[in-house]
Amino acid sequence: MPRPWSVCSPFLVCPVPQAKILGGSDEGIYSWITVNYLLDRTPENTVGTLEMGGGSAQVAFVPPAPPPSTTGTCKAPSQPVSFKGRPLPLYTTSHLEYGLKKSKAVALAAFEATHNLTNNPCFHAGALDVGVPFETRSVQVVGAGDFDGCVAALHTRLQAAVSPCDCELCTYGRAVQPVAGPPEYVAFAFYAERTTDIGMASPLTLADIRAKGTEVCAMGIDEVRKAYPEGAVKNGVATDLCYDMAYIYTHLSVGHGLHNAPDTRISVVHKINEYVWGGGGETVGPARLASVVRSWLPLGVAARACCGVTPYGSWWCGLGGMTCRPIPTVHPPAVSIQLTDIAYSLCSPAWCALPD
């Protein structure tokens, strides 16, 4: 059913259900296209993208040409994507349950099951009540604050999800991933909130994350709270830092295979140019919407938009320099447009067509 906001929105929400949530692969594709478009990259010089959310993590990049031996069951999957007029084989995957918050909930359950809540390396030295993400309870942990010890504990669990691997490089679920990735990634969400937001310089490498993680984990509870007072750690608290940084380091090493490419540069951002990389609940006002549409429509991410149905149709098309082109079907399939993590589905007896 249409929501009240649809009455005054340039997006037509049809009487039948049309809105949908993006799948992880779509999220990875749109993120990759957006980042490379805003960075004005060419098809020959693209960057990879990394996103770490609370429940899942995404990666997308165009791998170098695979070696001749990388065929058959050891050939990594790819998604054909057209970028600036050139078809590219994009590797993208979404690791469900490997987001930062979900990983902590799983780790805490494992620590409880193995009676490993005392002298635990993943939490700062001292007694601490640790909230279990996505649950309404907490567990009492006595931390030891040992970055390398925490990485070793997490590595055991994550490596078990990767091995045994019959190919040169696998990721979680023993799924094949490209042997080589790009020399540079752009990373956002929790990657930013647990690195540059606490004082690290971008771009960074795995070694930089390890050095900062070792420094932070060595702090006791009172010390880390003093160094990072309330509000300094976004979407968390100071005593989250030891676990969070160890997990990010291990996830990049094991889940994305960056242990094979330790010099890979990771540019950590909250925004590119003036465009803020928002979360799933970002609200976009009219001025912001116009700005985003101008950059997205020429890109072809949203190849069609409603026109001629509401008073807003011509205005919407004009933002992208597009013209209305009628089509015979009355209710064509919905087409999704992503504004950061927001997907709007549109339907109409006529669509806007990108200029030829």
Buried (B, 14 or more C-beta within 10 A) or exposed (E): EEEEEBEEBBBBBBEEEBBEEBEBBBBBBBBBBBBBBBBEBEBEEBBBBBBBBBBBBBBBBBBEEBEEEBEEEBEBBBBEBEBBEEEBBBBBBBBEEBBBBBBBBBBBEBBEEEEBBEEBBBBBBBEBEBBBBEEEEEBEBEBBBBBBBBBEBBBEBBBEBBEEBEBBBBBBEEBBBBBBBBEBBBBBBBBBBBBBBBEBEBBBBBEBBBBBBBEBBBBBBEBBBEBBEEEBBEBBBBBBBBBBBBBBBBBBBBBBBBEEBEEBBBBBBBEBEEBBBBEEEEEBEEEBBBBBBEBBBBBBBBEBBBBBBBEBBEEBBEBBEBEBBEEEEEEBEBBBBBBBBBBBBBBBBBBBBBEE
